[in-house]
């Protein structure tokens, strides 16, 4: 089996050991609490962050200049005592301009800072015979930004020059960091989501080379997986966005809102529309119910958020198909997708997964408790002659709360044997 991408985990939460290869459709089974969802989230955040390194750098730069932005706003308040040309809008422009750091905004930010500096210095020069009133709090903020501990009088003109210089110096580091892609920034971002130094026991390799893991200095640009989405429940579609939601909930909604594009696979859309949903999904900004709609073939339109969870499940996949998110360099992470589906639709969903992989090359990482889902993926893949790209893994208990993942290739009998334990429990409790 070719190892295009391989996730390795040792002693992380419930996972004692796991070496999981992603080369097509990867199915992982095991009891609750064995680490399947942890594995799903690790894959999502590793691929998501590695492919969004500019965002990581932007957030790092924004955080590093935040004390100087606060100090600059303090100078603005002091200077406003002497000039009506400085107003509240200047505060807003300063905050808005540095809210998101990106390569296309760096030069605009630098130009704005030079303009603002010149404006403030001109005002201060015109009021050189008047000593500005600086409160103890304002003095502390300015001295803190400049790294001055002694309570000396603050020279505002020199302070402005220094602060602007510091901000520009850090902004100009952005492009270099984007090119270098230092691993420590990547590792720090991962710790934001997992809050664990045990992440050093997690690694990801692409074509046998390390792209995430302890000892890496710079993060290579990924090639095998360029896009990733994680669905742990279809109920998130259309939910109002809040800061408390996981990042993958927000992103799946944003991805699903992207409009259809030419070139999507009509045969797969027909499979979803005619054979399964008896309609299709769409997004409309002006739609009164929040945008997502289910358009039934009889012409009736429904708020998708009010539809059955099965309809939501297929709608998400259809929307991502039509806007070309799904492709050969896409990884879809599906956490127990069968949970909200009727047994017949479990088979239909498995068939859709196989068709998306076979015809578009979409990669899948799937956790499942369902014999229907596991067997459907196994036998439909065999019929469609793509079983060589399908791998099954089973979590086996090796301690009180510890599990190792066994590679089964395409042999699903051990998974069925583990599921059959439920029948033993039924016999125990029912006899």
VOFI-621960 format. One record per residue (C-alpha): residue number from 1; residue in one letter; x, y, z. Coordinates in Angstrom, 1 decimal, padded with zeros to 4 digits. Layout:
BEGIN
+-----+----+--------+--------+--------+
|   i | aa |     xx |     yy |     zz |
+-----+----+--------+--------+--------+
| NUM |  A |      X |      Y |      Z |
...
+-----+----+--------+--------+--------+
This chain:
BEGIN
+-----+----+--------+--------+--------+
|   i | aa |     xx |     yy |     zz |
+-----+----+--------+--------+--------+
|   1 |  X |  000.0 |  000.0 |  000.0 |
|   2 |  X |  001.4 |  003.4 | -001.0 |
|   3 |  X |  001.7 |  005.8 |  001.8 |
|   4 |  X |  000.8 |  009.1 |  000.3 |
|   5 |  X |  000.0 |  010.5 |  003.7 |
|   6 |  X |  000.3 |  008.8 |  007.1 |
|   7 |  X | -000.7 |  009.9 |  010.5 |
|   8 |  X |  001.2 |  008.4 |  013.4 |
|   9 |  X |  000.2 |  008.8 |  017.1 |
|  10 |  X |  001.8 |  007.4 |  020.2 |
|  11 |  X |  000.3 |  007.9 |  023.7 |
|  12 |  X | -002.0 |  010.7 |  023.0 |
|  13 |  X | -005.2 |  010.7 |  025.1 |
|  14 |  X | -006.9 |  007.3 |  024.6 |
|  15 |  X | -004.7 |  006.3 |  021.7 |
|  16 |  X | -001.8 |  004.1 |  022.6 |
|  17 |  X | -000.6 |  003.7 |  019.1 |
|  18 |  X | -001.9 |  004.3 |  015.6 |
|  19 |  X | -000.4 |  004.4 |  012.1 |
|  20 |  X | -003.1 |  005.5 |  009.7 |
|  21 |  X | -002.5 |  005.7 |  006.0 |
|  22 |  X | -004.6 |  008.1 |  003.9 |
|  23 |  X | -004.6 |  006.9 |  000.4 |
|  24 |  X | -008.2 |  006.9 | -000.7 |
|  25 |  X | -011.0 |  005.9 |  001.6 |
|  26 |  X | -009.9 |  005.2 |  005.2 |
|  27 |  X | -012.5 |  003.7 |  007.6 |
|  28 |  X | -011.8 |  003.5 |  011.3 |
|  29 |  X | -014.0 |  001.5 |  013.7 |
|  30 |  X | -013.9 |  001.1 |  017.5 |
|  31 |  X | -016.0 |  001.5 |  020.6 |
|  32 |  X | -016.9 |  004.9 |  022.1 |
|  33 |  X | -013.9 |  006.6 |  023.8 |
|  34 |  X | -011.2 |  004.9 |  021.8 |
|  35 |  X | -009.9 |  008.1 |  020.2 |
|  36 |  X | -011.6 |  008.1 |  016.8 |
|  37 |  X | -012.9 |  011.7 |  017.1 |
|  38 |  X | -009.5 |  012.8 |  018.5 |
|  39 |  X | -007.9 |  011.4 |  015.4 |
|  40 |  X | -010.5 |  013.1 |  013.2 |
|  41 |  X | -009.8 |  016.5 |  014.8 |
|  42 |  X | -006.0 |  016.0 |  014.6 |
|  43 |  X | -006.3 |  015.4 |  010.9 |
|  44 |  X | -008.5 |  018.3 |  010.3 |
|  45 |  X | -006.4 |  020.9 |  012.2 |
|  46 |  X | -003.1 |  019.6 |  010.8 |
|  47 |  X | -004.2 |  019.8 |  007.2 |
|  48 |  X | -006.3 |  023.0 |  007.8 |
|  49 |  X | -003.5 |  024.9 |  009.4 |
|  50 |  X | -000.7 |  023.6 |  007.1 |
|  51 |  X | -002.8 |  024.9 |  004.1 |
|  52 |  X | -003.6 |  028.2 |  005.8 |
|  53 |  X | -000.1 |  029.2 |  007.0 |
|  54 |  X | -000.6 |  032.8 |  005.8 |
|  55 |  X | -003.4 |  033.1 |  008.4 |
|  56 |  X | -001.2 |  031.7 |  011.1 |
|  57 |  X |  001.5 |  034.2 |  010.3 |
|  58 |  X | -001.1 |  037.0 |  010.1 |
|  59 |  X | -002.4 |  036.2 |  013.5 |
|  60 |  X |  001.1 |  036.0 |  015.0 |
|  61 |  X |  002.0 |  039.4 |  013.6 |
|  62 |  X | -001.3 |  040.9 |  014.8 |
|  63 |  X | -000.6 |  039.6 |  018.3 |
|  64 |  X |  002.9 |  040.9 |  018.3 |
|  65 |  X |  001.9 |  044.5 |  017.2 |
|  66 |  X | -001.2 |  044.7 |  019.5 |
|  67 |  X |  000.7 |  046.5 |  022.4 |
|  68 |  X |  002.0 |  049.1 |  019.9 |
|  69 |  X | -001.5 |  049.6 |  018.4 |
|  70 |  X | -002.8 |  050.2 |  021.9 |
|  71 |  X |  000.0 |  052.7 |  022.5 |
|  72 |  X | -000.6 |  054.4 |  019.2 |
|  73 |  X | -004.3 |  054.8 |  020.1 |
|  74 |  X | -003.2 |  056.3 |  023.4 |
|  75 |  X | -001.0 |  058.9 |  021.5 |
|  76 |  X | -004.0 |  059.7 |  019.3 |
|  77 |  X | -006.2 |  060.4 |  022.3 |
|  78 |  X | -003.5 |  062.8 |  023.7 |
|  79 |  X | -003.0 |  064.5 |  020.4 |
|  80 |  X | -006.8 |  065.0 |  020.0 |
|  81 |  X | -006.6 |  067.5 |  022.8 |
|  82 |  X | -005.0 |  069.9 |  020.3 |
|  83 |  X | -006.5 |  069.2 |  016.9 |
|  84 |  X | -009.9 |  068.6 |  015.4 |
|  85 |  X | -008.3 |  066.9 |  012.4 |
|  86 |  X | -007.9 |  063.8 |  014.6 |
|  87 |  X | -011.2 |  062.2 |  015.5 |
|  88 |  X | -012.8 |  058.9 |  016.5 |
|  89 |  X | -012.6 |  057.7 |  012.9 |
|  90 |  X | -008.8 |  057.6 |  013.2 |
|  91 |  X | -009.2 |  055.1 |  016.1 |
|  92 |  X | -011.5 |  052.9 |  014.0 |
|  93 |  X | -009.2 |  053.1 |  011.0 |
|  94 |  X | -006.2 |  052.0 |  013.0 |
|  95 |  X | -008.1 |  049.1 |  014.6 |
|  96 |  X | -009.8 |  048.0 |  011.3 |
|  97 |  X | -006.6 |  048.3 |  009.3 |
|  98 |  X | -004.8 |  045.8 |  011.5 |
|  99 |  X | -007.6 |  043.5 |  012.3 |
| 100 |  X | -006.4 |  041.0 |  009.7 |
| 101 |  X | -002.9 |  041.0 |  008.5 |
| 102 |  X | -002.3 |  039.7 |  004.9 |
| 103 |  X |  000.2 |  040.3 |  002.1 |
| 104 |  X | -002.1 |  042.5 |  000.0 |
| 105 |  X | -002.7 |  044.9 |  003.0 |
| 106 |  X |  000.9 |  045.3 |  004.3 |
| 107 |  X |  001.8 |  048.2 |  002.0 |
| 108 |  X | -001.6 |  050.0 |  002.7 |
| 109 |  X | -001.0 |  049.5 |  006.5 |
| 110 |  X |  002.5 |  051.0 |  006.2 |
| 111 |  X |  001.3 |  053.9 |  004.1 |
| 112 |  X | -001.4 |  054.6 |  006.6 |
| 113 |  X |  001.1 |  054.5 |  009.5 |
| 114 |  X |  003.4 |  057.0 |  007.8 |
| 115 |  X |  000.5 |  059.3 |  007.1 |
| 116 |  X | -000.8 |  059.1 |  010.7 |
| 117 |  X |  002.7 |  059.6 |  012.1 |
| 118 |  X |  003.2 |  062.8 |  010.0 |
| 119 |  X | -000.2 |  064.1 |  011.0 |
| 120 |  X |  000.5 |  063.6 |  014.7 |
| 121 |  X |  004.1 |  065.0 |  014.6 |
| 122 |  X |  002.8 |  068.1 |  012.8 |
| 123 |  X |  000.2 |  068.7 |  015.5 |
| 124 |  X |  002.8 |  068.2 |  018.3 |
| 125 |  X |  005.3 |  070.5 |  016.5 |
| 126 |  X |  002.6 |  073.2 |  016.4 |
| 127 |  X |  002.0 |  072.8 |  020.1 |
| 128 |  X |  005.6 |  072.6 |  021.2 |
| 129 |  X |  005.2 |  075.4 |  023.8 |
| 130 |  X |  002.3 |  073.5 |  025.5 |
| 131 |  X |  003.1 |  070.4 |  027.5 |
| 132 |  X |  000.5 |  067.7 |  026.7 |
| 133 |  X | -001.4 |  066.3 |  029.7 |
| 134 |  X | -000.5 |  062.6 |  030.0 |
| 135 |  X | -002.3 |  060.7 |  032.7 |
| 136 |  X | -000.5 |  058.1 |  034.8 |
| 137 |  X | -002.4 |  055.3 |  033.0 |
| 138 |  X | -001.4 |  056.7 |  029.6 |
| 139 |  X |  002.2 |  057.1 |  030.7 |
| 140 |  X |  002.3 |  053.5 |  031.8 |
| 141 |  X |  000.8 |  052.2 |  028.5 |
| 142 |  X |  003.4 |  054.2 |  026.5 |
| 143 |  X |  006.4 |  053.2 |  028.7 |
| 144 |  X |  005.2 |  049.6 |  028.6 |
| 145 |  X |  005.2 |  049.5 |  024.8 |
| 146 |  X |  008.6 |  051.1 |  024.6 |
| 147 |  X |  010.1 |  048.9 |  027.3 |
| 148 |  X |  010.8 |  051.8 |  029.7 |
| 149 |  X |  010.6 |  051.0 |  033.4 |
| 150 |  X |  011.7 |  054.3 |  034.8 |
| 151 |  X |  008.9 |  056.9 |  035.3 |
| 152 |  X |  010.5 |  059.6 |  033.2 |
| 153 |  X |  008.5 |  062.1 |  031.3 |
| 154 |  X |  007.4 |  060.7 |  027.9 |
| 155 |  X |  008.5 |  062.5 |  024.8 |
| 156 |  X |  005.5 |  062.1 |  022.5 |
| 157 |  X |  007.3 |  062.9 |  019.3 |
| 158 |  X |  010.0 |  060.3 |  020.0 |
| 159 |  X |  007.3 |  057.8 |  021.2 |
| 160 |  X |  005.4 |  058.2 |  017.9 |
| 161 |  X |  008.6 |  057.6 |  015.8 |
| 162 |  X |  009.5 |  054.5 |  017.9 |
| 163 |  X |  006.1 |  053.0 |  017.9 |
| 164 |  X |  005.5 |  053.4 |  014.2 |
| 165 |  X |  009.0 |  052.0 |  013.5 |
| 166 |  X |  008.3 |  049.0 |  015.7 |
| 167 |  X |  005.0 |  048.2 |  013.9 |
| 168 |  X |  006.5 |  048.6 |  010.4 |
| 169 |  X |  009.4 |  046.4 |  011.4 |
| 170 |  X |  007.1 |  043.6 |  012.5 |
| 171 |  X |  004.8 |  044.0 |  009.5 |
| 172 |  X |  007.7 |  043.6 |  007.2 |
| 173 |  X |  008.5 |  040.2 |  008.8 |
| 174 |  X |  005.2 |  038.9 |  007.4 |
| 175 |  X |  006.3 |  037.9 |  003.9 |
| 176 |  X |  009.5 |  036.4 |  005.2 |
| 177 |  X |  007.6 |  034.2 |  007.7 |
| 178 |  X |  005.2 |  033.1 |  005.1 |
| 179 |  X |  008.1 |  031.9 |  002.9 |
| 180 |  X |  010.0 |  030.3 |  005.8 |
| 181 |  X |  006.9 |  028.7 |  007.4 |
| 182 |  X |  008.5 |  028.1 |  010.8 |
| 183 |  X |  007.3 |  025.0 |  012.6 |
| 184 |  X |  007.1 |  026.7 |  016.0 |
| 185 |  X |  004.2 |  028.9 |  014.7 |
| 186 |  X |  002.4 |  025.8 |  013.4 |
| 187 |  X |  002.9 |  023.9 |  016.7 |
| 188 |  X |  001.7 |  026.8 |  018.7 |
| 189 |  X | -001.5 |  027.0 |  016.7 |
| 190 |  X | -002.1 |  023.3 |  017.2 |
| 191 |  X | -001.7 |  023.7 |  021.0 |
| 192 |  X | -004.5 |  026.4 |  020.9 |
| 193 |  X | -006.9 |  023.6 |  019.9 |
| 194 |  X | -005.5 |  020.7 |  021.9 |
| 195 |  X | -003.8 |  022.3 |  024.9 |
| 196 |  X | -001.4 |  019.4 |  025.3 |
| 197 |  X |  002.3 |  019.0 |  025.1 |
| 198 |  X |  001.6 |  015.4 |  024.1 |
| 199 |  X |  001.2 |  016.7 |  020.6 |
| 200 |  X |  005.0 |  015.9 |  020.3 |
| 201 |  X |  003.8 |  012.3 |  020.0 |
| 202 |  X |  001.8 |  013.1 |  016.8 |
| 203 |  X |  003.3 |  013.3 |  013.4 |
| 204 |  X |  002.1 |  013.4 |  009.8 |
| 205 |  X |  004.1 |  012.4 |  006.8 |
| 206 |  X |  003.5 |  013.1 |  003.1 |
| 207 |  X |  005.3 |  010.9 |  000.6 |
| 208 |  X |  007.4 |  009.5 |  003.5 |
| 209 |  X |  008.6 |  013.0 |  004.5 |
| 210 |  X |  007.7 |  014.7 |  007.8 |
| 211 |  X |  005.3 |  017.6 |  007.4 |
| 212 |  X |  004.1 |  017.8 |  011.0 |
| 213 |  X |  005.9 |  016.5 |  014.0 |
| 214 |  X |  008.6 |  017.0 |  016.7 |
| 215 |  X |  012.0 |  018.0 |  015.3 |
| 216 |  X |  010.6 |  019.7 |  012.1 |
| 217 |  X |  012.0 |  023.2 |  011.6 |
| 218 |  X |  010.0 |  024.4 |  008.6 |
| 219 |  X |  006.6 |  023.3 |  007.4 |
| 220 |  X |  006.6 |  022.2 |  003.7 |
| 221 |  X |  003.8 |  023.2 |  001.5 |
| 222 |  X |  001.4 |  020.3 |  001.2 |
| 223 |  X |  000.7 |  018.6 | -002.1 |
| 224 |  X | -001.5 |  015.6 | -001.5 |
| 225 |  X | -004.2 |  017.3 |  000.5 |
| 226 |  X | -004.9 |  021.0 | -000.2 |
| 227 |  X | -008.4 |  021.2 |  001.2 |
| 228 |  X | -010.1 |  019.7 |  004.2 |
| 229 |  X | -013.5 |  019.7 |  005.8 |
| 230 |  X | -014.7 |  017.9 |  008.9 |
| 231 |  X | -018.4 |  017.0 |  009.5 |
| 232 |  X | -019.3 |  015.5 |  012.9 |
| 233 |  X | -023.0 |  016.3 |  012.5 |
| 234 |  X | -025.2 |  017.6 |  009.6 |
| 235 |  X | -027.2 |  019.6 |  012.2 |
| 236 |  X | -024.7 |  022.5 |  012.0 |
| 237 |  X | -025.8 |  023.5 |  008.5 |
| 238 |  X | -027.4 |  026.9 |  008.7 |
| 239 |  X | -026.6 |  027.5 |  012.4 |
| 240 |  X | -026.0 |  031.1 |  013.3 |
| 241 |  X | -022.2 |  031.7 |  013.7 |
| 242 |  X | -021.0 |  032.2 |  017.2 |
| 243 |  X | -017.5 |  032.4 |  018.8 |
| 244 |  X | -018.3 |  029.3 |  020.8 |
| 245 |  X | -018.6 |  027.0 |  017.8 |
| 246 |  X | -015.7 |  024.8 |  016.7 |
| 247 |  X | -013.8 |  026.1 |  013.7 |
| 248 |  X | -015.0 |  023.2 |  011.5 |
| 249 |  X | -018.6 |  024.1 |  012.1 |
| 250 |  X | -018.1 |  027.6 |  010.9 |
| 251 |  X | -016.0 |  026.5 |  008.0 |
| 252 |  X | -018.4 |  023.9 |  006.7 |
| 253 |  X | -021.1 |  026.6 |  006.6 |
| 254 |  X | -018.9 |  029.0 |  004.8 |
| 255 |  X | -017.8 |  026.4 |  002.3 |
| 256 |  X | -021.4 |  025.3 |  001.6 |
| 257 |  X | -022.4 |  029.0 |  000.9 |
| 258 |  X | -020.0 |  029.2 | -002.0 |
| 259 |  X | -022.0 |  029.4 | -005.3 |
| 260 |  X | -022.1 |  026.6 | -007.9 |
| 261 |  X | -019.4 |  026.6 | -010.5 |
| 262 |  X | -019.2 |  025.2 | -014.0 |
| 263 |  X | -017.5 |  021.8 | -014.3 |
| 264 |  X | -019.0 |  019.8 | -011.4 |
| 265 |  X | -019.9 |  016.1 | -012.1 |
| 266 |  X | -023.5 |  016.1 | -013.3 |
| 267 |  X | -023.8 |  012.4 | -013.0 |
| 268 |  X | -023.1 |  012.5 | -009.3 |
| 269 |  X | -025.4 |  015.4 | -008.7 |
| 270 |  X | -028.1 |  013.5 | -010.6 |
| 271 |  X | -027.5 |  010.5 | -008.2 |
| 272 |  X | -028.1 |  012.8 | -005.2 |
| 273 |  X | -031.0 |  014.8 | -006.7 |
| 274 |  X | -033.0 |  012.0 | -008.3 |
| 275 |  X | -032.1 |  008.8 | -006.6 |
| 276 |  X | -031.8 |  010.0 | -003.0 |
| 277 |  X | -033.1 |  013.5 | -002.1 |
| 278 |  X | -035.9 |  013.9 | -004.6 |
| 279 |  X | -034.7 |  017.5 | -004.9 |
| 280 |  X | -031.5 |  019.6 | -004.3 |
| 281 |  X | -030.0 |  022.1 | -002.0 |
| 282 |  X | -029.0 |  025.7 | -002.7 |
| 283 |  X | -027.9 |  028.8 | -000.8 |
| 284 |  X | -029.5 |  032.3 | -001.3 |
| 285 |  X | -028.4 |  035.3 |  000.7 |
| 286 |  X | -031.9 |  036.8 |  000.3 |
| 287 |  X | -033.8 |  033.8 |  001.5 |
| 288 |  X | -035.7 |  034.7 |  004.6 |
| 289 |  X | -034.7 |  031.5 |  006.6 |
| 290 |  X | -031.0 |  032.2 |  006.6 |
| 291 |  X | -030.0 |  031.2 |  003.1 |
| 292 |  X | -030.0 |  027.4 |  002.9 |
| 293 |  X | -032.9 |  025.9 |  001.0 |
| 294 |  X | -034.2 |  022.4 |  000.0 |
| 295 |  X | -035.8 |  022.6 | -003.4 |
| 296 |  X | -038.1 |  019.6 | -003.9 |
| 297 |  X | -038.7 |  018.3 | -007.4 |
| 298 |  X | -042.4 |  019.2 | -007.1 |
| 299 |  X | -041.5 |  022.9 | -006.9 |
| 300 |  X | -041.9 |  023.3 | -003.1 |
| 301 |  X | -039.1 |  025.1 | -001.2 |
| 302 |  X | -038.2 |  024.4 |  002.4 |
| 303 |  X | -035.9 |  025.9 |  004.9 |
| 304 |  X | -033.0 |  023.4 |  005.0 |
| 305 |  X | -032.5 |  023.9 |  008.7 |
| 306 |  X | -036.0 |  022.5 |  009.3 |
| 307 |  X | -035.5 |  019.4 |  007.1 |
| 308 |  X | -034.6 |  015.9 |  008.3 |
| 309 |  X | -031.0 |  015.3 |  009.2 |
| 310 |  X | -030.7 |  012.8 |  006.3 |
| 311 |  X | -031.6 |  015.6 |  003.8 |
| 312 |  X | -029.0 |  017.8 |  005.5 |
| 313 |  X | -026.3 |  015.1 |  005.2 |
| 314 |  X | -026.8 |  014.8 |  001.5 |
| 315 |  X | -027.3 |  018.5 |  001.0 |
| 316 |  X | -023.9 |  019.4 |  002.4 |
| 317 |  X | -022.2 |  016.9 |  000.0 |
| 318 |  X | -024.2 |  018.2 | -002.9 |
| 319 |  X | -023.4 |  021.8 | -002.2 |
| 320 |  X | -019.7 |  021.0 | -001.9 |
| 321 |  X | -019.9 |  019.0 | -005.1 |
| 322 |  X | -021.5 |  021.9 | -007.1 |
| 323 |  X | -019.1 |  024.6 | -005.9 |
| 324 |  X | -016.1 |  022.3 | -006.8 |
| 325 |  X | -014.8 |  022.0 | -003.2 |
| 326 |  X | -014.7 |  018.3 | -003.7 |
| 327 |  X | -011.8 |  017.2 | -005.8 |
| 328 |  X | -008.7 |  015.0 | -006.0 |
| 329 |  X | -006.8 |  017.1 | -003.4 |
| 330 |  X | -009.7 |  017.3 | -000.9 |
| 331 |  X | -010.0 |  015.3 |  002.3 |
| 332 |  X | -013.5 |  014.9 |  003.8 |
| 333 |  X | -013.5 |  013.8 |  007.4 |
| 334 |  X | -016.8 |  012.2 |  008.4 |
| 335 |  X | -017.3 |  011.3 |  012.0 |
| 336 |  X | -019.9 |  008.6 |  012.3 |
| 337 |  X | -021.9 |  009.8 |  009.3 |
| 338 |  X | -024.5 |  007.0 |  009.6 |
| 339 |  X | -025.8 |  008.4 |  013.0 |
| 340 |  X | -028.5 |  010.4 |  011.3 |
| 341 |  X | -029.4 |  008.1 |  008.4 |
| 342 |  X | -032.1 |  005.5 |  007.7 |
| 343 |  X | -030.5 |  002.1 |  006.9 |
| 344 |  X | -031.3 |  002.5 |  003.3 |
| 345 |  X | -029.7 |  005.9 |  003.2 |
| 346 |  X | -026.6 |  004.6 |  005.0 |
| 347 |  X | -026.0 |  002.4 |  001.9 |
| 348 |  X | -026.8 |  005.3 | -000.4 |
| 349 |  X | -024.3 |  007.5 |  001.5 |
| 350 |  X | -021.6 |  004.8 |  001.3 |
| 351 |  X | -022.3 |  004.6 | -002.5 |
| 352 |  X | -021.9 |  008.3 | -002.8 |
| 353 |  X | -018.6 |  008.2 | -000.9 |
| 354 |  X | -017.3 |  005.5 | -003.3 |
| 355 |  X | -018.5 |  007.4 | -006.4 |
| 356 |  X | -016.9 |  010.7 | -005.2 |
| 357 |  X | -013.6 |  008.9 | -004.7 |
| 358 |  X | -013.7 |  006.9 | -007.9 |
| 359 |  X | -014.8 |  009.7 | -010.2 |
| 360 |  X | -013.3 |  012.8 | -008.6 |
| 361 |  X | -010.5 |  011.4 | -006.5 |
| 362 |  X | -011.9 |  012.8 | -003.2 |
| 363 |  X | -010.1 |  011.3 | -000.1 |
| 364 |  X | -012.2 |  010.3 |  002.9 |
| 365 |  X | -011.4 |  009.6 |  006.5 |
| 366 |  X | -014.4 |  007.9 |  008.1 |
| 367 |  X | -015.2 |  006.8 |  011.6 |
| 368 |  X | -018.1 |  004.4 |  011.9 |
| 369 |  X | -020.0 |  002.1 |  014.3 |
| 370 |  X | -022.3 |  000.8 |  011.6 |
| 371 |  X | -022.1 | -002.7 |  010.0 |
| 372 |  X | -024.2 | -001.3 |  007.1 |
| 373 |  X | -021.7 |  001.5 |  006.5 |
| 374 |  X | -018.6 | -000.6 |  006.8 |
| 375 |  X | -019.9 | -003.4 |  004.6 |
| 376 |  X | -021.4 | -001.1 |  002.0 |
| 377 |  X | -018.1 |  000.8 |  001.5 |
| 378 |  X | -016.2 | -002.5 |  001.4 |
| 379 |  X | -018.4 | -004.3 | -001.2 |
| 380 |  X | -019.4 | -001.3 | -003.3 |
| 381 |  X | -015.7 | -000.4 | -003.6 |
| 382 |  X | -015.0 | -003.9 | -004.8 |
| 383 |  X | -017.7 | -003.8 | -007.4 |
| 384 |  X | -016.4 | -000.4 | -008.6 |
| 385 |  X | -012.9 | -001.8 | -008.8 |
| 386 |  X | -011.4 |  000.7 | -006.4 |
| 387 |  X | -011.0 | -001.6 | -003.3 |
| 388 |  X | -007.2 | -001.2 | -003.5 |
| 389 |  X | -007.7 |  002.4 | -002.3 |
| 390 |  X | -009.8 |  001.4 |  000.7 |
| 391 |  X | -008.4 |  000.7 |  004.1 |
| 392 |  X | -010.0 | -000.5 |  007.3 |
| 393 |  X | -008.7 |  000.0 |  010.9 |
| 394 |  X | -010.0 | -001.4 |  014.2 |
| 395 |  X | -009.3 |  000.0 |  017.7 |
| 396 |  X | -008.2 | -002.8 |  020.0 |
| 397 |  X | -008.1 | -002.2 |  023.8 |
| 398 |  X | -004.6 | -002.6 |  025.2 |
| 399 |  X | -005.1 | -001.1 |  028.7 |
| 400 |  X | -007.9 |  000.2 |  031.0 |
| 401 |  X | -008.5 |  003.2 |  028.8 |
| 402 |  X | -005.9 |  002.8 |  026.0 |
| 403 |  X | -006.3 |  001.6 |  022.4 |
| 404 |  X | -004.1 |  000.6 |  019.5 |
| 405 |  X | -005.3 |  000.6 |  016.0 |
| 406 |  X | -004.9 | -002.5 |  013.9 |
| 407 |  X | -004.6 | -002.3 |  010.1 |
| 408 |  X | -007.1 | -004.7 |  008.5 |
| 409 |  X | -006.5 | -003.8 |  004.8 |
| 410 |  X | -009.9 | -004.8 |  003.3 |
| 411 |  X | -010.8 | -007.6 |  005.8 |
| 412 |  X | -013.8 | -006.3 |  007.7 |
| 413 |  X | -014.6 | -009.5 |  009.7 |
| 414 |  X | -012.7 | -008.4 |  012.8 |
| 415 |  X | -014.9 | -005.2 |  012.8 |
| 416 |  X | -018.0 | -007.3 |  012.6 |
| 417 |  X | -016.7 | -009.5 |  015.4 |
| 418 |  X | -016.2 | -006.5 |  017.6 |
| 419 |  X | -019.7 | -005.3 |  016.8 |
| 420 |  X | -021.2 | -008.7 |  017.7 |
| 421 |  X | -020.3 | -008.1 |  021.3 |
| 422 |  X | -023.5 | -006.1 |  021.5 |
| 423 |  X | -025.5 | -009.3 |  020.9 |
| 424 |  X | -023.6 | -011.0 |  023.7 |
| 425 |  X | -024.7 | -008.1 |  026.0 |
| 426 |  X | -028.3 | -008.4 |  024.8 |
| 427 |  X | -028.2 | -012.1 |  025.6 |
| 428 |  X | -026.8 | -011.3 |  029.0 |
| 429 |  X | -029.5 | -008.7 |  029.9 |
| 430 |  X | -032.5 | -010.3 |  028.2 |
| 431 |  X | -032.3 | -013.9 |  029.2 |
+-----+----+--------+--------+--------+
